[in-house]
Amino acid sequence: MIINMERKKFDLLSDADLGAACFEPLILTYKREMSKENHSAVSEQFYSRLSSGQKALFTFYVYYNHACKSLVELYWWSTYFRAQPKTWSAIKGGLEYFEDKALLNILEEIDLVLERHHYPTDLKEFNVKREELDDNKDLLHCLELLNIRLNKIAPFSIRKISEYIRSNQAEFVHFVD
């Protein structure tokens, strides 16, 4: 699932645009394949076809593109992905792959906060609603602080990912000049 791109375009892309350009074809393929019947098998099959760097890129952007939108989205998507242990582990593993200790630390803190508040670690028990965040002031406060940190750290995470892509171009891009 390596994308075709002109070398000049690749060189001119900002860090954020480069990551997004390499993620976009992956997510489109994933969504197309997930529209098939057996979601779990399709998801695992898709993921197995990615290189290690693509897996890390994919899991980062799947989480980040949802969680960065707002405090409520950070809350809901973190609880949702955490209720899928393989997915939550893959997201954290992707951050380890990019050696992004700062963002990984935030996810581990989110994990601890959700554990302290007895949030589910299985989709069978998952019935979290976005509106519930306002009902728990301690959880709200903890996540507000983590959200602030996430928003400060994310640009550095995106830069790390972009640097990785630029250093490992063949893993993501085939140049068509």
Backbone as CSV, one residue per row, in Angstrom:
resi,resn,N_x,N_y,N_z,CA_x,CA_y,CA_z,C_x,C_y,C_z
1,MET,0.817,-1.191,0.000,0.000,0.000,0.000,0.862,1.257,0.000
2,ILE,1.901,1.188,-0.750,2.788,2.339,-0.897,2.136,3.293,-1.891
3,ILE,2.175,4.588,-1.565,1.519,5.561,-2.425,2.468,6.059,-3.510
4,ASN,1.893,6.447,-4.621,2.654,7.060,-5.699,2.622,8.567,-5.507
5,MET,3.792,9.210,-5.671,3.867,10.644,-5.478,5.073,11.186,-6.237
6,GLU,4.951,12.392,-6.713,6.093,13.047,-7.344,7.084,13.471,-6.265
7,ARG,8.351,13.326,-6.559,9.413,13.671,-5.607,9.296,15.141,-5.167
8,LYS,8.998,16.014,-6.119,8.909,17.444,-5.797,7.785,17.702,-4.787
9,LYS,6.654,17.054,-5.002,5.530,17.219,-4.073,5.911,16.711,-2.690
10,PHE,6.539,15.535,-2.647,6.984,14.951,-1.382,7.884,15.926,-0.624
11,ASP,8.840,16.496,-1.329,9.799,17.408,-0.700,9.152,18.686,-0.191
12,LEU,8.058,19.108,-0.819,7.407,20.362,-0.442,6.343,20.205,0.649
13,LEU,5.943,18.982,0.949,4.892,18.780,1.948,5.372,19.149,3.348
14,SER,4.507,19.821,4.087,4.794,20.099,5.496,4.764,18.782,6.267
15,ASP,5.225,18.816,7.489,5.206,17.609,8.305,3.791,17.042,8.420
16,ALA,2.842,17.899,8.760,1.451,17.440,8.928,0.884,16.914,7.618
17,ASP,1.175,17.596,6.521,0.640,17.162,5.231,1.283,15.863,4.746
18,LEU,2.546,15.647,5.079,3.209,14.411,4.671,2.592,13.212,5.384
19,GLY,2.426,13.321,6.693,1.798,12.234,7.442,0.401,11.939,6.931
20,ALA,-0.360,13.008,6.705,-1.731,12.843,6.209,-1.740,12.211,4.812
21,ALA,-0.816,12.606,3.962,-0.757,12.056,2.602,-0.430,10.567,2.614
22,CYS,0.376,10.136,3.557,0.720,8.710,3.651,-0.364,7.919,4.375
23,PHE,-1.134,8.579,5.229,-2.214,7.914,5.957,-3.474,7.768,5.103
24,GLU,-3.784,8.761,4.320,-5.050,8.808,3.573,-5.322,7.550,2.741
25,PRO,-4.380,7.081,1.926,-4.674,5.865,1.150,-4.885,4.642,2.043
26,LEU,-4.220,4.615,3.186,-4.394,3.491,4.110,-5.803,3.471,4.675
27,ILE,-6.272,4.613,5.137,-7.596,4.648,5.756,-8.688,4.412,4.713
28,LEU,-8.481,4.895,3.504,-9.473,4.653,2.448,-9.566,3.159,2.122
29,THR,-8.417,2.504,2.033,-8.401,1.063,1.784,-9.048,0.324,2.943
30,TYR,-8.714,0.719,4.161,-9.283,0.099,5.355,-10.807,0.226,5.360
31,LYS,-11.320,1.415,5.111,-12.773,1.623,5.112,-13.452,0.816,4.011
32,ARG,-12.820,0.763,2.846,-13.389,-0.005,1.740,-13.456,-1.489,2.111
33,GLU,-12.388,-1.999,2.702,-12.362,-3.409,3.082,-13.278,-3.699,4.267
34,MET,-13.441,-2.744,5.166,-14.297,-2.944,6.342,-15.778,-2.952,5.962
35,SER,-16.095,-2.461,4.791,-17.490,-2.497,4.356,-17.916,-3.926,4.001
36,LYS,-16.942,-4.837,3.994,-17.242,-6.256,3.769,-17.812,-6.853,5.049
37,GLU,-18.108,-8.122,5.042,-18.871,-8.740,6.121,-18.137,-8.960,7.439
38,ASN,-17.061,-9.712,7.475,-16.418,-10.093,8.731,-15.396,-9.040,9.146
39,HIS,-15.845,-8.074,9.898,-15.024,-6.921,10.240,-13.733,-7.288,10.948
40,SER,-13.783,-8.147,11.922,-12.590,-8.498,12.693,-11.527,-9.134,11.795
41,ALA,-11.920,-10.078,10.987,-10.971,-10.751,10.104,-10.419,-9.793,9.057
42,VAL,-11.277,-8.952,8.494,-10.842,-7.986,7.478,-9.860,-7.004,8.093
43,SER,-10.165,-6.526,9.287,-9.308,-5.577,9.972,-7.924,-6.164,10.227
44,GLU,-7.878,-7.378,10.734,-6.594,-8.016,11.009,-5.827,-8.314,9.728
45,GLN,-6.540,-8.713,8.689,-5.890,-8.991,7.405,-5.293,-7.705,6.827
46,PHE,-6.047,-6.623,6.869,-5.547,-5.335,6.391,-4.278,-4.943,7.147
47,TYR,-4.361,-4.980,8.453,-3.261,-4.553,9.318,-2.009,-5.396,9.077
48,SER,-2.184,-6.679,8.828,-1.035,-7.564,8.619,-0.274,-7.248,7.337
49,ARG,-0.915,-6.584,6.394,-0.270,-6.243,5.125,0.579,-4.977,5.215
50,LEU,0.489,-4.259,6.331,1.239,-3.019,6.480,2.648,-3.286,6.998
51,SER,3.565,-2.420,6.612,4.910,-2.482,7.187,4.830,-1.979,8.631
52,SER,5.875,-2.165,9.371,5.889,-1.701,10.768,5.668,-0.197,10.864
53,GLY,6.314,0.551,9.995,6.127,2.007,9.992,4.714,2.408,9.606
54,GLN,4.137,1.708,8.631,2.754,1.993,8.228,1.774,1.662,9.349
55,LYS,2.030,0.576,10.081,1.176,0.227,11.212,1.214,1.335,12.259
56,ALA,2.405,1.808,12.564,2.554,2.873,13.560,1.879,4.157,13.079
57,LEU,2.059,4.482,11.810,1.419,5.662,11.220,-0.098,5.524,11.263
58,PHE,-0.597,4.371,10.879,-2.033,4.118,10.827,-2.659,4.256,12.211
59,THR,-2.063,3.596,13.202,-2.659,3.647,14.538,-2.578,5.048,15.131
60,PHE,-1.485,5.756,14.860,-1.383,7.129,15.375,-2.513,7.978,14.823
61,TYR,-2.661,7.986,13.501,-3.654,8.872,12.892,-5.090,8.433,13.167
62,VAL,-5.336,7.144,13.285,-6.689,6.707,13.640,-7.059,7.283,15.003
63,TYR,-6.137,7.206,15.941,-6.410,7.758,17.279,-6.425,9.295,17.235
64,TYR,-5.367,9.865,16.729,-5.200,11.318,16.758,-6.319,12.045,16.017
65,ASN,-6.673,11.584,14.831,-7.708,12.275,14.049,-9.056,12.300,14.753
66,HIS,-9.307,11.351,15.627,-10.550,11.348,16.400,-10.388,12.132,17.704
67,ALA,-9.343,11.801,18.446,-9.184,12.319,19.803,-8.821,13.792,19.866
68,CYS,-8.204,14.321,18.817,-7.734,15.709,18.869,-8.843,16.730,18.635
69,LYS,-10.001,16.292,18.238,-11.061,17.236,17.864,-11.602,18.037,19.036
70,SER,-11.668,17.424,20.209,-12.193,18.121,21.384,-11.946,17.265,22.617
71,LEU,-12.163,17.849,23.768,-12.046,17.115,25.018,-13.018,15.942,25.056
72,VAL,-14.233,16.168,24.621,-15.245,15.107,24.620,-14.834,13.974,23.686
73,GLU,-14.277,14.311,22.544,-13.828,13.272,21.606,-12.624,12.515,22.159
74,LEU,-11.721,13.226,22.832,-10.602,12.544,23.490,-11.140,11.522,24.479
75,TYR,-12.103,11.940,25.279,-12.734,11.058,26.270,-13.370,9.846,25.597
76,TRP,-14.249,10.080,24.628,-15.002,8.974,24.048,-14.104,8.008,23.275
77,TRP,-13.250,8.547,22.412,-12.409,7.671,21.596,-11.381,6.932,22.436
78,SER,-10.874,7.558,23.477,-9.936,6.860,24.361,-10.641,5.706,25.061
79,THR,-11.856,5.939,25.555,-12.588,4.849,26.208,-12.933,3.753,25.204
80,TYR,-13.294,4.148,23.990,-13.665,3.178,22.953,-12.469,2.311,22.546
81,PHE,-11.343,2.948,22.257,-10.167,2.171,21.850,-9.624,1.344,23.014
82,ARG,-9.706,1.881,24.214,-9.251,1.147,25.395,-10.097,-0.104,25.627
83,ALA,-11.349,-0.065,25.226,-12.232,-1.227,25.359,-11.929,-2.287,24.293
84,GLN,-10.929,-2.037,23.476,-10.442,-2.982,22.469,-8.951,-3.174,22.729
85,PRO,-8.599,-4.058,23.630,-7.206,-4.173,24.071,-6.174,-4.298,22.950
86,LYS,-6.484,-5.043,21.892,-5.527,-5.169,20.782,-5.302,-3.820,20.102
87,THR,-6.375,-3.083,19.908,-6.271,-1.780,19.251,-5.535,-0.789,20.134
88,TRP,-5.904,-0.741,21.410,-5.262,0.185,22.349,-3.767,-0.121,22.446
89,SER,-3.432,-1.404,22.502,-2.032,-1.813,22.541,-1.306,-1.420,21.255
90,ALA,-1.977,-1.562,20.121,-1.360,-1.188,18.835,-1.119,0.312,18.761
91,ILE,-2.043,1.113,19.283,-1.858,2.566,19.290,-0.632,2.922,20.125
92,LYS,-0.552,2.353,21.308,0.601,2.623,22.170,1.887,2.059,21.558
93,GLY,1.778,0.896,20.923,2.938,0.308,20.258,3.442,1.171,19.114
94,GLY,2.522,1.818,18.412,2.921,2.733,17.341,3.713,3.915,17.880
95,LEU,3.307,4.413,19.027,4.043,5.518,19.653,5.422,5.057,20.109
96,GLU,5.507,3.843,20.614,6.811,3.281,20.973,7.688,3.147,19.735
97,TYR,7.081,2.710,18.630,7.828,2.539,17.388,8.458,3.857,16.945
98,PHE,7.701,4.942,17.069,8.218,6.264,16.695,9.027,6.907,17.820
99,GLU,9.217,6.172,18.909,9.948,6.655,20.082,9.353,7.958,20.609
100,ASP,8.035,7.983,20.630,7.299,9.160,21.093,6.873,8.938,22.547
101,LYS,7.846,9.075,23.436,7.598,8.799,24.853,6.628,9.804,25.472
102,ALA,6.664,11.026,25.012,5.791,12.057,25.597,4.320,11.745,25.345
103,LEU,3.976,11.428,24.111,2.573,11.110,23.809,2.184,9.755,24.391
104,LEU,3.091,8.821,24.371,2.825,7.525,24.984,2.518,7.698,26.474
105,ASN,3.259,8.558,27.137,3.024,8.832,28.547,1.610,9.373,28.773
106,ILE,1.148,10.234,27.882,-0.211,10.770,28.005,-1.234,9.643,27.860
107,LEU,-1.044,8.768,26.896,-1.987,7.652,26.735,-1.970,6.725,27.943
108,GLU,-0.805,6.510,28.512,-0.737,5.678,29.704,-1.436,6.358,30.887
109,GLU,-1.328,7.676,30.964,-2.043,8.399,32.016,-3.554,8.351,31.784
110,ILE,-3.972,8.472,30.532,-5.399,8.333,30.210,-5.877,6.953,30.639
111,ASP,-5.069,5.949,30.343,-5.398,4.579,30.725,-5.613,4.474,32.239
112,LEU,-4.714,5.052,33.005,-4.820,5.001,34.465,-6.055,5.745,34.975
113,VAL,-6.339,6.892,34.388,-7.514,7.669,34.787,-8.786,6.876,34.501
114,LEU,-8.866,6.286,33.326,-10.053,5.501,32.973,-10.167,4.251,33.844
115,GLU,-9.034,3.665,34.174,-9.054,2.498,35.064,-9.559,2.904,36.451
116,ARG,-9.075,4.025,36.947,-9.494,4.508,38.267,-10.993,4.776,38.324
117,HIS,-11.552,5.140,37.184,-12.986,5.435,37.112,-13.786,4.248,36.582
118,HIS,-13.145,3.091,36.529,-13.806,1.816,36.209,-14.446,1.796,34.821
119,TYR,-13.739,2.327,33.849,-14.237,2.254,32.474,-13.940,0.886,31.899
120,PRO,-14.792,0.405,31.000,-14.659,-0.974,30.490,-13.389,-1.188,29.680
121,THR,-12.907,-2.413,29.745,-11.759,-2.822,28.936,-12.177,-3.888,27.925
122,ASP,-13.474,-3.889,27.620,-14.036,-4.858,26.685,-15.250,-4.215,26.007
123,LEU,-15.373,-4.409,24.721,-16.507,-3.809,24.002,-17.849,-4.385,24.445
124,LYS,-17.847,-5.585,24.983,-19.102,-6.174,25.450,-19.727,-5.335,26.560
125,GLU,-18.884,-4.679,27.337,-19.350,-3.852,28.454,-19.436,-2.371,28.075
126,PHE,-19.093,-2.038,26.864,-18.964,-0.643,26.457,-20.330,-0.019,26.169
127,ASN,-20.672,0.984,26.940,-21.895,1.747,26.691,-21.674,3.215,27.067
128,VAL,-20.474,3.699,26.795,-20.076,5.055,27.151,-20.722,6.050,26.190
129,LYS,-21.245,7.107,26.770,-21.851,8.185,25.975,-21.046,9.463,26.183
130,ARG,-20.902,10.219,25.133,-20.116,11.449,25.197,-20.621,12.397,26.287
131,GLU,-21.921,12.454,26.468,-22.538,13.389,27.408,-22.190,13.075,28.862
132,GLU,-21.735,11.863,29.129,-21.445,11.444,30.494,-20.234,12.142,31.108
133,LEU,-19.374,12.675,30.295,-18.157,13.302,30.815,-18.481,14.423,31.793
134,ASP,-19.491,15.210,31.492,-19.857,16.324,32.371,-20.374,15.866,33.731
135,ASP,-20.764,14.618,33.857,-21.318,14.101,35.112,-20.242,13.735,36.134
136,ASN,-18.996,13.662,35.704,-17.915,13.241,36.601,-16.838,14.329,36.610
137,LYS,-16.899,15.192,37.599,-16.005,16.365,37.649,-14.535,15.979,37.782
138,ASP,-14.232,14.934,38.567,-12.842,14.504,38.707,-12.297,14.010,37.375
139,LEU,-13.050,13.161,36.699,-12.637,12.657,35.393,-12.494,13.804,34.397
140,LEU,-13.455,14.706,34.402,-13.420,15.868,33.513,-12.141,16.670,33.733
141,HIS,-11.825,16.948,34.980,-10.625,17.732,35.300,-9.354,17.021,34.838
142,CYS,-9.251,15.728,35.138,-8.072,14.956,34.725,-7.896,14.965,33.213
143,LEU,-8.990,14.755,32.505,-8.911,14.709,31.041,-8.667,16.085,30.444
144,GLU,-9.155,17.137,31.082,-8.854,18.493,30.606,-7.346,18.738,30.620
145,LEU,-6.704,18.350,31.707,-5.257,18.535,31.814,-4.512,17.688,30.780
146,LEU,-4.951,16.461,30.599,-4.316,15.588,29.612,-4.559,16.088,28.191
147,ASN,-5.731,16.631,27.942,-6.047,17.175,26.619,-5.150,18.372,26.293
148,ILE,-4.904,19.219,27.279,-4.007,20.364,27.075,-2.612,19.861,26.704
149,ARG,-2.137,18.882,27.443,-0.817,18.314,27.149,-0.779,17.655,25.779
150,LEU,-1.837,16.920,25.433,-1.915,16.268,24.126,-1.797,17.301,23.008
151,ASN,-2.520,18.382,23.137,-2.492,19.412,22.094,-1.147,20.115,21.992
152,LYS,-0.410,20.198,23.099,0.928,20.792,23.057,1.934,19.839,22.435
153,ILE,1.782,18.553,22.707,2.755,17.550,22.273,2.511,17.072,20.840
154,ALA,1.278,17.070,20.401,0.931,16.506,19.086,1.767,17.051,17.927
155,PRO,2.029,18.357,17.853,2.861,18.827,16.738,4.258,18.194,16.724
156,PHE,4.811,17.923,17.899,6.118,17.265,17.971,6.007,15.808,17.533
157,SER,4.890,15.177,17.875,4.649,13.801,17.440,4.550,13.740,15.919
158,ILE,3.820,14.666,15.354,3.656,14.720,13.904,5.006,14.961,13.225
159,ARG,5.836,15.808,13.825,7.169,16.063,13.267,8.015,14.790,13.331
160,LYS,7.959,14.052,14.440,8.711,12.791,14.560,8.296,11.811,13.469
161,ILE,6.992,11.713,13.258,6.479,10.798,12.246,6.943,11.225,10.859
162,SER,6.875,12.507,10.592,7.323,13.024,9.297,8.815,12.751,9.084
163,GLU,9.604,12.953,10.124,11.039,12.676,10.015,11.282,11.200,9.725
164,TYR,10.483,10.344,10.359,10.611,8.914,10.100,10.269,8.607,8.636
165,ILE,9.180,9.187,8.147,8.777,8.955,6.758,9.859,9.444,5.806
166,ARG,10.392,10.625,6.060,11.442,11.179,5.178,12.708,10.315,5.198
167,SER,12.988,9.687,6.329,14.172,8.834,6.449,13.940,7.414,5.926
168,ASN,12.679,7.049,5.749,12.318,5.694,5.306,11.303,5.781,4.171
169,GLN,11.620,6.585,3.186,10.686,6.904,2.105,10.144,5.666,1.404
170,ALA,10.985,4.698,1.143,10.552,3.521,0.376,9.483,2.720,1.103
171,GLU,9.341,2.891,2.401,8.339,2.191,3.163,6.940,2.793,2.949
172,PHE,6.901,4.033,2.438,5.634,4.755,2.318,5.328,5.242,0.905
173,VAL,6.377,5.587,0.160,6.183,6.318,-1.094,6.987,5.683,-2.227
174,HIS,6.347,5.619,-3.387,7.018,5.265,-4.633,7.004,6.528,-5.481
175,PHE,8.187,6.997,-5.863,8.262,8.263,-6.604,8.009,8.040,-8.088
176,VAL,7.145,8.865,-8.624,6.793,8.814,-10.044,7.135,10.157,-10.671
177,ASP,8.344,10.257,-11.172,8.781,11.534,-11.783,8.955,11.407,-13.265
